[in-house]
Amino acid sequence: MTNISEAKTETPAKASPSFIGGAMIIAGTAVGAGMFSVPTVSAGMWSVWAIFALVFTWFCMLHSGLMILETNLNYPVGSSFDTMVKDTLGGTWNVVNNLSVAFVGYILCYAYISGGGSIVNHTLDATLGVAPPQIIAGFIFALGLGAFVWYSTKAVDRFTTILIGGMVITFIMSVSGYTFEMKAEVFFDTGNDQSVLSYFPFMFAALPFCLASFGFHHNVPSLMKYYGKEPRKIVKSLALGTGLALCLYIIWLFATLGNIPRPEFAQVIAEGGNIGVLVNALGRTVENVSASNLLSAFGNMAVASSFLGVALGLFDFLADFFHFDNSRMGRTKTAAVTLIPPIIGGLFFPDGFIIAIGFAGLAATIWAAIVPALMVKASREKFGNKQFRVWGGTTLVYVIIAFGVLVAASHILGMMNMLPVYP
């Protein structure tokens, strides 16, 4: 029995960070691509099916993330996909998964550099009348935010929390103006003779973009590295973060699809569908200068927070893959292999935002849906997973696999012009 004098000399345990910080990283990672790609790719299926697709995708992606957590708990803190997949599914699946993780991480970082350059360019042009080349704006965007990733996960947590707070404020202030202006006949597209069911086939081409809008899975090992083996806290972070992202997406659909008529999205798509193009289209439809400026501020913060979350997950994956240590030199090496490729892509191809998000959705079906489901099934057989187990049993495992196959098939068929695509 420990006496009072001995108890006084004990060093108090270090308090674990709040789950709110993790939730902000998850929400910040998700909210970015979807905010500006989902309205554009929803032009075909329009409002009702867009909301259905988002809710269904959120359900599947949240549970595939929980499956990664269930598996990750069986390995030392700091282990990422390279360690888990190799041990549970073998070398072949590990190679396939590593390629898909790296591809998605890099393509999303590139997409955010492209989108970040676009929205920064639009903001400076609207407020100061000065528009630097988009490639320069994207380069500064990437280097400035990359410094937080290089420094630490805690730095990303703190800065992302500030960004999320700013996003909530600017989102409410800007979108409330657009939401109050929304028209039911525009949102439900009642100005034609088509039924809601006629829009259903357009949903399949949009599913990869919906999946990419909830692509937080590379952050699950990062959260365990941050919190330790505390599944309850990590589950709360995943549920709150993805739930917040879902709510913001749905409100955003009311603001965009309720103001921009469906035919006008044809021009947005023709101009590449980048962030600045969508903001301009919304500004032309609703003449509200203050709301437009606030929306630009929101766009800057949304893309910045998403870039931070994606870059952090890619950073930890590459550190595990290359066995770089956590020293300053080790983190510098990891930061270099994380940031240099997407920066080069952003410099040479500055307008590939929508195309990049689509390919990210295709590749993410492997490591964000199919592999997590296969991995957790193998993990249960090998370890039992008594510490934490996702509900739903084998049935939910097969549902997630089927979802991943459906999304991958949809993107491939869309590329082959075998699916209806708007316009």
VOLUMRO-947459 format. One line per 3 residues: number of its first residue (from 1); their letters; for each residue x, y, z of N, C-alpha, C. Coordinates in steps of 0.02 Angstrom, whole numbers, plus 50000, padded with zeros to 5 digits. Atoms other than C-alpha are relative to their C-alpha. Last residue first. Example, Ala and Ser with C-alpha at 12.3 -4.5 7.8 and 13.67 -1.06 7.14 Angstrom:
BEGIN
2	SA	49958/49941/49997/50684/49947/50357/49961/50055/50037 | 50045/49941/50000/50615/49775/50390/50045/50060/50000
% end
This chain:
BEGIN
423	PYV	50058/49992/50045/48801/50930/46565/50005/49952/49941 | 50028/49934/50016/48809/50829/46675/50056/50049/49985 | 49963/49947/49966/48876/50652/46666/49971/50066/49978
420	PLM	50023/49932/50016/48776/50496/46623/50036/50052/50042 | 50048/49975/49950/48884/50342/46644/49977/50069/49979 | 50055/50049/49996/48973/50240/46510/49950/50018/50054
417	NMM	50061/49969/50027/49090/50381/46458/49941/49952/49998 | 50012/50032/50064/49242/50269/46490/49937/50027/49966 | 49944/49984/50044/49300/50386/46628/49991/49971/49931
414	GLI	50006/49930/50018/49127/50372/46706/50056/50022/49953 | 50052/49995/50051/49136/50183/46700/49990/50072/49977 | 49973/50030/50061/49301/50190/46794/49950/50004/49943
411	HSA	49950/49955/50028/49233/50312/46923/50028/49973/49934 | 50033/49939/50024/49075/50212/46953/50050/50047/49967 | 50031/50016/50064/49170/50047/46965/49967/50063/49969
408	AVL	49947/50010/50049/49281/50119/47101/49971/49987/49931 | 49970/49935/50015/49131/50187/47197/50054/49993/49947 | 50048/49958/50036/49035/50023/47186/50030/50067/49979
405	VGF	50003/50026/50068/49188/49919/47236/49953/50042/49957 | 49938/49984/50033/49215/50028/47390/50001/49977/49928 | 50000/49927/50013/49032/50017/47439/50063/50020/49963
402	AII	50045/49988/50058/49034/49828/47418/49997/50074/49983 | 49966/50024/50061/49185/49816/47533/49958/50014/49938 | 49947/49951/50015/49099/49926/47663/50039/49979/49937
399	VYV	50032/49938/50023/48941/49819/47658/50053/50051/49979 | 50016/50010/50070/49048/49661/47670/49963/50061/49970 | 49938/50006/50038/49126/49719/47833/49986/49994/49925
396	LTT	49976/49933/50013/48956/49775/47897/50065/49999/49961 | 50045/49967/50047/48890/49599/47876/50023/50070/49983 | 49978/50013/50068/49043/49522/47959/49956/50034/49948
393	GGW	49972/50065/50017/49002/49601/48126/50023/49995/49927 | 50022/50020/50067/48895/49757/48134/50027/49934/49976 | 50062/50038/50003/48979/49844/48280/49986/49977/49929
390	VRF	50053/49964/50036/49161/49897/48276/49938/49956/49997 | 50027/50034/50060/49267/49809/48406/49943/50041/49971 | 50051/49961/50034/49382/49882/48540/49977/49963/49938
387	QKN	49999/49932/49973/49501/49809/48668/49946/50044/49970 | 50043/49993/49941/49453/49628/48631/49996/50071/50026 | 50020/49929/49994/49522/49630/48453/49952/50011/50059
384	GFK	50061/49999/49960/49526/49439/48434/49972/50070/50011 | 49990/49973/49933/49707/49449/48379/49938/49995/50045 | 49932/50008/49973/49724/49345/48220/50006/50020/50073
381	ERS	49980/50071/50000/49545/49313/48166/50067/49990/50034 | 50042/50035/49951/49491/49487/48219/50018/49927/50004 | 49977/49981/49933/49639/49563/48126/49959/49965/50054
378	AKV	49940/50039/49986/49596/49469/47966/50026/50013/50071 | 50021/50070/50000/49420/49541/47966/50059/49954/50017 | 50031/50011/49934/49488/49712/48016/49975/49928/50005
375	MLA	49950/49999/49946/49609/49709/47869/49969/49985/50068 | 49963/50063/50002/49480/49657/47739/50048/49995/50059 | 50048/50055/49986/49365/49800/47792/50036/49932/50000
372	PVI	50021/50000/49930/49507/49927/47805/49953/49943/50018 | 49947/50025/49957/49575/49869/47635/49981/50003/50074 | 49989/50072/50010/49411/49890/47540/50052/49973/50048
369	AAW	50061/50041/49997/49354/50059/47608/50018/49925/49997 | 50049/49971/49955/49484/50195/47639/49936/49958/50005 | 49975/49995/49931/49638/50105/47570/49950/50030/50049
366	ITA	49958/50057/49978/49564/50038/47408/50016/50007/50074 | 50043/50058/49989/49418/50156/47377/50040/49941/50026 | 50018/50005/49929/49541/50299/47404/49954/49941/50014
363	ALG	49947/50035/49964/49615/50268/47231/49982/49989/50073 | 49990/50067/50028/49452/50313/47144/50052/49961/50040 | 50056/50042/49980/49410/50459/47259/50007/49928/49974
360	AFG	49990/50016/49929/49583/50532/47235/49945/49955/50026 | 49951/50055/49997/49558/50518/47047/50016/49981/50072 | 50030/50060/50028/49399/50623/47061/50047/49940/50003
357	IAI	50045/50026/49950/49481/50751/47176/49967/49935/49976 | 49960/50032/49947/49624/50773/47053/49955/49969/50053 | 49974/50063/50027/49506/50807/46907/50038/49962/50054
354	IFG	50055/50048/50005/49412/50938/47010/50024/49932/49975 | 50034/50015/49936/49570/51031/47066/49947/49946/49993 | 50025/50069/50002/49677/51020/46909/49960/49979/50060
351	DPF	50073/50000/50005/49702/51205/46875/49970/49930/49999 | 50034/49964/49946/49882/51238/46932/49925/49995/50000 | 50070/50010/50017/49968/51103/46828/49956/50033/50053
348	FLG	50006/50015/50071/50155/51143/46822/49927/49991/49977 | 49966/49950/50042/50176/51233/46988/49987/49989/49926 | 50036/49938/49998/50046/51130/47080/50030/50054/49957
345	GII	50062/50008/50038/50126/50968/47023/49960/50064/49998 | 49981/50002/50070/50296/51027/47086/49938/49993/49955 | 49983/49931/50017/50217/51073/47253/50020/50004/49926
342	PPI	50061/49962/50016/50134/50902/47258/50013/50073/49984 | 50038/50022/50059/50303/50814/47237/49936/50039/49987 | 49969/49981/50064/50402/50926/47359/49960/49975/49940
339	LTV	50023/49938/50030/50284/50915/47508/50027/50015/49931 | 50072/49988/49996/50290/50740/47582/49979/50058/49955 | 50032/50049/50044/50465/50686/47527/49924/50008/50000
336	AAT	49977/49992/50069/50535/50848/47599/49965/49951/49953 | 50034/49942/50029/50430/50844/47757/50019/50009/49927 | 50069/50020/50014/50492/50667/47794/49961/50057/49967
333	KTR	50000/50047/50056/50673/50721/47775/49928/49980/49981 | 49984/49961/50059/50643/50872/47886/50001/49955/49938 | 50062/49967/50022/50555/50763/48014/50012/50043/49938
330	GMR	50046/50051/50026/50708/50650/48024/49936/50032/49974 | 49975/50020/50066/50825/50800/48040/49953/49949/49968 | 50009/49944/50046/50720/50874/48181/50023/49982/49929
327	SND	49954/49945/49987/50710/50705/48266/49988/50056/49949 | 50038/49939/49984/50554/50598/48248/50045/50058/50019 | 50015/49989/49929/50641/50454/48158/49966/50068/50010
324	FHF	49968/49938/49977/50626/50411/47974/49981/50011/50073 | 49968/50008/49934/50580/50229/47948/50041/50062/50019 | 49928/49991/50010/50543/50256/47761/50040/49992/50065
321	FDA	49977/50039/50058/50367/50182/47773/50075/50004/49992 | 50002/50071/49984/50330/50243/47950/50029/49958/49943 | 49951/50011/49946/50388/50420/47911/50003/49927/50019
318	LFD	49933/50003/50031/50294/50411/47745/50054/49990/50053 | 49995/50061/50040/50130/50368/47833/50070/49992/49971 | 49991/50056/49953/50157/50502/47966/50005/49934/49962
315	FLG	49937/49993/49964/50185/50637/47833/50013/49940/50045 | 49949/50023/50047/50040/50576/47725/50068/50002/50033 | 50008/50072/50009/49923/50594/47875/50052/49971/49953
312	LAV	49979/50033/49938/49994/50766/47917/49994/49924/49994 | 49927/50000/49998/49983/50823/47735/50025/49966/50063 | 49976/50048/50050/49800/50772/47726/50076/49995/50003
309	GLF	50019/50068/49980/49755/50861/47887/50027/49947/49954 | 49964/50019/49940/49853/51019/47847/49985/49928/50021 | 49930/50013/50019/49787/51028/47669/50040/49977/50061
306	SSA	49998/50065/50034/49610/51010/47734/50071/49982/49979 | 50008/50052/49949/49635/51151/47859/50002/49931/49968 | 49941/50003/49958/49707/51266/47724/49994/49943/50052
303	VAM	49948/50033/50039/49568/51225/47600/50064/49993/50042 | 50021/50069/50012/49434/51267/47728/50055/49961/49962 | 49990/50040/49939/49526/51422/47790/49981/49927/49990
300	NGF	49929/50002/49982/49545/51500/47618/50012/49954/50059 | 49965/50043/50047/49368/51452/47569/50074/49993/50014 | 50015/50069/49981/49297/51530/47727/50037/49952/49954
297	ASL	49961/50013/49939/49387/51693/47687/49988/49928/50023 | 49930/50008/50022/49316/51686/47510/50045/49985/50060 | 49995/50066/50030/49143/51655/47583/50071/49988/49975
294	LNS	49998/50048/49945/49164/51806/47697/50007/49929/49973 | 49935/49994/49968/49206/51913/47546/50009/49950/50057 | 49950/50026/50046/49054/51849/47451/50070/50003/50029
291	ASV	50005/50073/49998/48940/51876/47601/50052/49968/49954 | 49973/50022/49936/49002/52055/47615/49998/49924/50006 | 49927/49993/49999/48976/52086/47430/50029/49974/50064
288	NEV	49988/49988/49929/48798/52017/47421/50076/50002/50010 | 49958/49941/49994/48732/52013/47244/50005/50020/50074 | 50023/49962/49942/48668/51834/47238/50047/50059/50010
285	TRG	50070/50017/49989/48683/51747/47069/49970/50041/50057 | 50041/49972/50055/48843/51831/47012/49926/49989/50013 | 50002/49927/49994/48926/51800/47181/49958/50033/49946
282	LAN	50045/49985/49945/48880/51616/47175/49992/50075/50009 | 50068/50016/50023/48959/51600/47004/49949/50015/50054 | 50022/49949/50047/49116/51691/47064/49928/49988/49977
279	VLV	50013/49940/49961/49132/51576/47214/49975/50056/49955 | 50063/50011/49965/49114/51424/47100/49982/50062/50041 | 50054/49999/50050/49250/51488/46982/49932/49992/50034
276	GIN	50015/49931/50018/49367/51531/47126/49943/50005/49951 | 50034/49966/49945/49355/51354/47192/49980/50071/49981 | 49957/49984/49943/49397/51265/47029/49963/50046/50049
273	GGE	50030/50014/49936/49259/51192/46921/50043/50016/50060 | 49956/50041/49960/49365/51185/46764/49975/49986/50070 | 49942/49960/49980/49286/51329/46668/50046/49962/50047
270	AIV	49961/49985/50060/49166/51211/46577/50064/50038/50017 | 49964/50061/50019/49106/51143/46745/50045/50013/49940 | 49952/50013/49946/49059/51318/46806/50043/49939/49982
267	QAF	49944/49953/50009/48978/51354/46638/50054/49990/50052 | 49966/50021/50062/48869/51197/46647/50061/50045/49987 | 49942/50040/49982/48829/51243/46827/50038/49974/49939
264	EPR	49941/49957/49994/48719/51381/46759/50062/49961/50022 | 49967/49988/50065/48591/51253/46696/50064/50042/50006 | 49965/50058/50028/48557/51192/46875/50033/50014/49933
261	PIN	50043/50046/50038/48511/51363/46943/50042/49945/49967 | 49975/50006/50068/48635/51438/47069/49956/49950/49962 | 49991/49934/50031/48543/51494/47224/50023/49997/49928
258	GLT	50061/49960/49991/48471/51342/47314/50004/50068/49968 | 50051/50026/50046/48605/51227/47244/49934/50037/50008 | 49978/49999/50070/48737/51336/47326/49946/49977/49952
255	AFL	49978/49933/50022/48665/51385/47495/50017/50002/49926 | 50058/49955/49999/48564/51225/47525/50020/50069/49972 | 50041/50017/50058/48714/51122/47470/49938/50043/49997
252	WII	49968/49970/50058/48822/51215/47596/49961/49984/49936 | 50018/49929/49999/48703/51168/47736/50027/50035/49938 | 50071/49995/50015/48722/50986/47685/49976/50073/50000
249	YLC	50013/50015/50071/48911/50995/47676/49927/50011/49982 | 49978/49943/50040/48925/51083/47844/49987/49989/49926 | 50047/49945/49990/48819/50950/47929/50019/50061/49957
246	LAL	50063/50016/50035/48923/50810/47853/49950/50057/50006 | 49989/49992/50072/49087/50891/47908/49936/49987/49961 | 49997/49928/50014/49023/50910/48086/50009/50013/49926
243	GTG	50068/49974/49995/48974/50727/48088/49997/50074/49986 | 50036/50016/50062/49145/50676/48022/49928/50026/50001 | 49969/49968/50058/49234/50769/48161/49964/49987/49935
240	LAL	50014/49928/49999/49114/50720/48299/50028/50034/49939 | 50072/49989/50007/49115/50535/48256/49984/50074/49997 | 50022/50018/50068/49302/50525/48223/49926/50015/49990
237	SKV	49970/49953/50048/49351/50622/48380/49975/49986/49929 | 50034/49936/49993/49229/50524/48488/50026/50051/49949 | 50067/50010/50029/49300/50361/48421/49960/50065/50003
234	IKR	49991/49996/50072/49476/50425/48461/49933/49991/49964 | 49986/49930/50018/49428/50463/48641/50007/50007/49924 | 50060/49960/49990/49346/50294/48664/50010/50072/49978
231	PEK	50050/50006/50054/49492/50204/48581/49938/50043/50010 | 50061/49979/49967/49627/50271/48699/49943/49998/49949 | 50052/50050/50011/49786/50183/48644/49939/50016/50043
228	GYY	49984/50065/49971/49895/50338/48635/49942/49953/49987 | 50035/50015/49938/49818/50508/48605/50026/49939/50037 | 50011/49939/49962/49933/50584/48472/49970/49985/50069
225	KML	49934/49975/49982/50003/50425/48395/49995/50060/50046 | 49976/50047/49949/49828/50354/48400/50070/50020/50023 | 50036/49988/49938/49768/50511/48312/50023/49952/50055
222	SPV	49973/49938/49971/49904/50496/48180/49965/50016/50066 | 49937/50015/49965/49855/50314/48150/50031/50062/50032 | 50015/50044/49942/49677/50376/48114/50064/49978/50036
219	NHH	49990/49966/49936/49737/50524/48008/49985/49955/50059 | 49929/49999/49986/49761/50421/47849/50015/50034/50067 | 49978/50064/49972/49575/50386/47857/50074/49998/50016
216	FGF	49960/49984/49941/49514/50567/47838/50042/49940/50024 | 49937/50037/50001/49444/50553/47661/50046/50020/50058 | 49994/50027/49933/49264/50608/47689/50065/49960/50007
213	SAL	50020/49947/49953/49252/50724/47538/50001/49976/50073 | 49942/49957/49987/49350/50598/47435/49985/50054/50050 | 49953/50039/49960/49204/50477/47453/50061/50042/50018
210	CFP	50027/50003/49932/49082/50609/47393/50047/49962/50046 | 49988/49934/49971/49194/50644/47243/49971/50002/50071 | 49929/49994/49981/49200/50458/47202/50016/50067/50032
207	LAA	49981/50036/49939/49008/50452/47216/50075/50005/50017 | 49981/49955/49946/48975/50589/47087/50026/49964/50062 | 49940/49964/50021/48975/50478/46931/50025/50046/50056
204	FMF	49943/50046/50000/48853/50362/47020/50065/50035/49980 | 49969/50006/49934/48730/50500/47066/50064/49958/49997 | 49943/49955/49997/48690/50549/46885/50039/49991/50066
201	PFY	49941/50029/50034/48580/50394/46868/50062/50044/50004 | 49964/50053/49963/48461/50463/47004/50061/49974/49963 | 49933/49977/49981/48415/50626/46916/50043/49945/50032
198	SLV	49961/49993/50062/48266/50549/46823/50071/50024/50015 | 49969/50065/50019/48199/50489/46991/50043/50006/49938 | 49941/50010/49958/48170/50669/47046/50036/49936/49981
195	SQD	50014/50023/49933/48050/50694/46901/50066/49991/50038 | 49966/50061/49980/48085/50800/46747/49982/49982/50072 | 50048/50055/49994/47956/50925/46684/50031/49935/50024
192	NGT	50003/50044/50059/48060/51080/46712/49953/49942/50014 | 50016/49964/50061/48062/51232/46826/50001/49958/49938 | 50069/50013/50021/48049/51128/46984/49981/50034/49934
189	DFF	50000/49997/50073/48236/51117/47011/49931/49984/49971 | 50032/50062/50023/48217/51066/47194/49993/49997/49924 | 49973/50057/49963/48344/51194/47254/49970/49934/49977
186	VEA	49932/50013/50026/48296/51320/47118/50028/49937/50033 | 50007/50024/50069/48108/51310/47153/50068/49986/49968 | 50020/50071/50001/48144/51319/47339/49995/49973/49929
183	KME	50068/50007/50028/48238/51482/47320/49983/49926/49994 | 50013/50060/50040/48390/51524/47425/49927/49996/49979 | 50017/49981/50069/48414/51705/47480/49979/49940/49958
180	FTY	50062/49961/49997/48408/51664/47665/49976/50020/49931 | 50055/50045/49984/48534/51527/47630/49934/50037/50004 | 50020/50037/50060/48651/51647/47538/49940/49955/50015
177	GSV	50024/49952/50050/48658/51768/47684/49976/49965/49937 | 50066/49979/49977/48668/51626/47810/49970/50050/49950 | 50050/50045/50027/48809/51555/47704/49930/50019/50023
174	SMI	50006/49996/50073/48919/51705/47734/49943/49958/49974 | 50013/49932/50021/48898/51734/47921/49990/50006/49924 | 50066/49980/49977/48880/51550/47966/49983/50070/49973
171	FTI	50049/50041/50035/49029/51499/47859/49929/50022/50019 | 50009/49973/50068/49134/51645/47919/49948/49961/49961 | 50024/49931/49997/49107/51597/48101/49986/50027/49930
168	VMG	50069/50001/49975/49121/51409/48077/49970/50070/49999 | 50043/50026/50052/49275/51429/47967/49927/50001/50022 | 50010/49948/50050/49360/51542/48094/49953/49978/49944
165	GIL	50039/49947/49968/49334/51412/48230/49985/50057/49951 | 50069/50024/49997/49392/51276/48111/49955/50052/50033 | 50030/49996/50067/49548/51378/48070/49927/49977/50001
162	ITT	50011/49929/50015/49589/51404/48254/49965/50008/49933 | 50055/49979/49956/49566/51218/48288/49983/50073/49988 | 50061/50023/50031/49675/51181/48136/49939/50019/50042
159	FRD	50015/49955/50056/49812/51291/48207/49935/49980/49965 | 50015/49932/49977/49811/51203/48375/49979/50045/49942 | 50061/50000/49958/49798/51025/48306/49980/50072/50018
156	VAK	50056/50007/50048/49928/51058/48169/49934/50002/50038 | 50005/49936/50035/50048/51124/48302/49943/49998/49949 | 50033/49952/49954/50010/50972/48411/49993/50068/49965
153	TSY	50072/50011/50003/50051/50857/48265/49962/50050/50043 | 50029/50052/49958/50223/50935/48258/49926/49991/49987 | 49986/49986/49930/50345/51056/48173/49972/49946/50046
150	WVF	49931/50017/49982/50350/50985/47997/50011/50007/50075 | 49995/50073/50004/50161/50989/47981/50069/49978/50022 | 50037/50027/49942/50157/51170/48040/50005/49924/50003
147	AGL	49959/49989/49940/50295/51219/47916/49966/49973/50062 | 49957/50058/49990/50195/51140/47774/50044/50006/50062 | 50036/50049/49959/50064/51276/47798/50042/49938/50013
144	GLA	50020/49971/49936/50180/51415/47740/49966/49949/50045 | 49942/49993/49956/50265/51310/47606/49980/50026/50069 | 49974/50066/49980/50103/51252/47526/50058/50006/50049
141	FIF	50050/50036/49961/50014/51421/47522/50030/49935/50027 | 49997/49969/49933/50171/51510/47459/49952/49965/50048 | 49935/50016/49972/50181/51388/47312/50007/50028/50071
138	GAI	50000/50069/49977/49995/51400/47277/50065/49980/50033 | 50044/50003/49941/50000/51590/47269/49998/49929/50028 | 49963/49968/49946/50150/51581/47151/49959/49997/50065
135	IQP	49947/50047/49980/50062/51454/47038/50041/50029/50057 | 50027/50051/49957/49905/51563/47037/50054/49951/50024 | 50009/50063/50037/50000/51711/46968/49979/49945/50048
132	PAV	49937/50032/50018/49972/51861/47082/49988/49937/49961 | 50007/50072/50009/49803/51950/47071/50068/49970/49980 | 49935/50028/50020/49801/52126/47141/49993/49925/49996
129	GLT	49992/49987/50071/49635/52220/47150/50067/49976/49973 | 49946/49952/50011/49653/52225/47338/50008/50019/49927 | 49991/49952/49945/49493/52141/47399/50051/50054/49985
126	ADL	50063/49969/49980/49424/52046/47248/50010/50055/50052 | 50027/49961/50056/49593/52011/47166/49937/50037/50021 | 49958/49940/50009/49671/51960/47330/49974/50044/49944
123	THN	50008/49955/49942/49527/51842/47368/50039/50064/49992 | 50067/49968/50003/49521/51764/47194/49992/50050/50056 | 50000/49955/50058/49710/51729/47194/49934/50039/49995
120	VIS	49958/49943/49979/49699/51656/47369/50002/50052/49944 | 50040/49959/49954/49551/51549/47312/50040/50059/50026 | 50058/49970/50033/49642/51483/47158/49962/50047/50047
117	GGG	49976/49947/50044/49810/51454/47244/49942/50037/49967 | 49976/49946/49958/49724/51358/47382/50025/50058/49959 | 50057/49964/49974/49627/51253/47257/50020/50060/50043
114	SIY	50035/49970/50057/49784/51204/47163/49941/50042/50024 | 49955/49947/50022/49881/51178/47325/49969/50036/49940 | 50008/49944/49954/49730/51084/47390/50048/50057/49984
111	AYC	50066/49969/50011/49724/50972/47236/49991/50061/50046 | 49997/49962/50062/49912/50938/47248/49934/50038/49988 | 49957/49942/49985/49894/50887/47430/50006/50045/49939
108	LIY	50039/49952/49961/49747/50780/47376/50041/50061/50020 | 50047/49968/50046/49848/50698/47237/49956/50049/50037 | 49967/49953/50045/49995/50665/47354/49950/50037/49956
105	GVF	49971/49946/49960/49892/50587/47493/50031/50053/49955 | 50054/49957/49975/49786/50488/47370/50028/50059/50040 | 50031/49965/50057/49938/50422/47276/49946/50048/50025
102	AVS	49955/49948/50023/50033/50380/47435/49969/50041/49944 | 49994/49949/49947/49887/50287/47509/50043/50058/49977 | 50062/49961/49999/49851/50198/47343/50002/50054/50053
99	LNN	50004/49959/50060/50032/50144/47318/49937/50044/50002 | 49951/49946/49994/50045/50086/47498/49998/50047/49939 | 50025/49950/49953/49884/49987/47480/50047/50059/50006
96	VVN	50058/49967/50031/49939/49895/47323/49975/50056/50046 | 49974/49960/50056/50110/49856/47398/49943/50040/49969 | 49964/49943/49972/50031/49800/47562/50027/50045/49946
93	WTG	50049/49949/49980/49903/49692/47472/50036/50062/50028 | 50032/49975/50062/50046/49599/47389/49950/50056/50015 | 49959/49953/50039/50151/49587/47548/49966/50029/49939
90	GLT	49944/50024/50039/50024/49508/47665/50032/50052/49955 | 50020/50021/50067/49849/49545/47727/50057/49976/49955 | 50065/50032/50003/49866/49562/47916/49982/49971/49932
87	DKV	50008/50053/49951/50051/49596/47945/49933/49963/49994 | 49950/50052/50012/50086/49693/47786/49989/49941/50047 | 50021/50039/50059/49924/49790/47804/50048/49943/49987
84	MTD	50062/50037/49989/49962/49847/47982/49982/49955/49941 | 49991/50052/49950/50145/49897/47962/49937/49956/50005 | 49948/50045/50024/50128/49994/47799/50009/49941/50048
81	FSS	50027/50049/50046/49962/50068/47855/50053/49949/49979 | 50048/49975/50048/50032/50156/48008/49982/49944/49951 | 50007/50044/50058/50120/50106/48167/49946/50028/49954
78	GVP	49957/49975/50053/50159/50254/48281/49997/49957/49937 | 50017/49931/50018/50088/50172/48437/50051/50026/49950 | 49970/49946/49960/50132/49988/48434/49978/50068/49975
75	YNL	49931/49987/50018/50007/49870/48350/50028/50057/50042 | 49962/50061/49989/49842/49788/48399/50075/50009/49987 | 49991/50010/49928/49755/49956/48420/50041/49937/50016
72	NTE	49941/49963/49978/49782/49990/48234/50016/49989/50074 | 49939/50037/50020/49658/49854/48185/50062/50033/50030 | 50003/50066/49968/49511/49928/48282/50064/49960/49985
69	LIM	49984/49993/49930/49562/50103/48226/50002/49933/50036 | 49928/49987/49998/49563/50052/48043/50022/50007/50073 | 49968/50064/50012/49390/49976/48068/50076/50007/49999
66	LGS	50001/50036/49936/49332/50140/48146/50032/49931/49992 | 49950/49969/49956/49387/50229/47987/50003/49966/50068 | 49936/50026/50023/49287/50104/47883/50058/50030/50040
63	HLM	49990/50069/49974/49140/50145/47995/50063/49968/49972 | 49989/50000/49928/49153/50332/47966/50015/49930/50026 | 49932/49977/49988/49176/50307/47779/50015/50005/50075
60	CFW	49950/50050/50019/49021/50199/47759/50071/50021/50018 | 50009/50060/49960/48905/50314/47857/50054/49948/49985 | 49978/49986/49932/48975/50472/47777/49995/49938/50043
57	TFV	49927/50000/50002/48952/50398/47603/50029/50012/50069 | 49979/50070/50010/48769/50359/47637/50076/49994/50001 | 50015/50036/49938/48739/50534/47707/50023/49927/49996
54	LAF	49955/49978/49947/48829/50618/47562/49988/49961/50065 | 49933/50026/50014/48740/50515/47428/50049/50019/50055 | 50000/50072/49988/48569/50551/47505/50070/49971/49991
51	IAW	50003/50009/49928/48606/50737/47513/50001/49926/50018 | 49936/49978/49973/48660/50738/47331/50003/49990/50075 | 49953/50055/50005/48509/50634/47282/50069/50019/50026
48	VSW	50023/50057/49959/48391/50765/47348/50049/49943/49999 | 50001/49993/49927/48489/50916/47284/49981/49938/50039 | 50032/49944/49967/48547/50886/47105/49987/49986/50074
45	MGA	50050/50033/49957/48597/50720/47025/49958/50050/50040 | 50039/50050/50035/48682/50809/46880/49945/49970/50044 | 50043/49967/50049/48739/50970/46963/49957/49950/49962
42	SVT	50070/50015/49984/48803/50871/47112/49952/50030/49948 | 50014/50067/50025/48980/50869/47038/49928/49979/50016 | 49989/50004/50072/48989/51058/47056/49982/49931/49973
39	PVS	50053/49965/50037/48909/51066/47228/50007/49994/49925 | 50065/50032/49996/49024/50925/47290/49944/50039/49965 | 50009/50048/50054/49188/50999/47227/49930/49971/50000
36	FMG	49998/49967/50065/49194/51160/47328/49994/49952/49941 | 50035/49936/50000/49145/51109/47503/49997/50031/49930 | 50071/50006/50010/49194/50929/47471/49963/50066/49995
33	AGV	50015/50026/50067/49377/50962/47446/49926/50000/49987 | 49952/49967/50045/49389/51070/47599/49984/49980/49930 | 50031/49940/50028/49297/50998/47747/50051/50039/49960
30	ATG	50056/50015/50044/49366/50823/47769/49972/50062/49966 | 49977/50039/50056/49537/50864/47839/49945/49989/49949 | 49961/49957/50043/49471/51004/47948/50026/49964/49939
27	AII	50046/49956/50036/49336/50891/48017/50038/50044/49952 | 50040/50040/50045/49464/50757/48061/49953/50044/49959 | 49955/50024/50053/49590/50881/48134/49960/49960/49948
24	MAG	49987/49943/50044/49450/50969/48229/50047/49980/49943 | 50059/49989/50042/49391/50803/48299/50010/50057/49952 | 50001/50051/50052/49566/50766/48359/49942/50008/49953
21	GIF	49945/49985/50047/49572/50932/48451/50003/49950/49943 | 50022/49945/50043/49400/50901/48527/50054/50016/49948 | 50022/50029/50063/49458/50731/48594/49977/50055/49951
18	SPS	50072/50007/50007/49552/50827/48728/49983/49971/49932 | 50035/49945/50032/49739/50797/48746/49925/49986/49993 | 50009/50013/50071/49795/50665/48871/49962/50058/49969
15	AKA	50069/50000/50023/49851/50733/49038/49998/49988/49925 | 50012/49947/50048/50028/50685/49088/49929/49994/49971 | 50003/50022/50069/50025/50574/49240/49984/50059/49954
12	PTE	50067/50006/50027/50074/50659/49401/50001/49980/49926 | 50009/49952/50054/50250/50621/49461/49931/49992/49970 | 50014/50027/50066/50243/50528/49626/49991/50056/49948
9	TKA	49941/49996/50043/50329/50612/49772/49988/49973/49930 | 49983/49930/50014/50168/50655/49864/50058/50005/49952 | 50046/49974/50050/50108/50475/49851/50018/50070/49980
6	ESI	49981/50026/50066/50263/50413/49941/49956/50028/49945 | 49938/49968/50019/50231/50530/50087/50023/49975/49932 | 50012/49932/50022/50049/50477/50097/50064/50032/49975
3	NTM	50017/49953/49947/50083/50290/50101/49998/50071/49974 | 49960/49939/50005/50069/50172/49954/49981/50048/50055 | 50042/49940/50000/50000/50000/50000/50044/50062/50000
% end
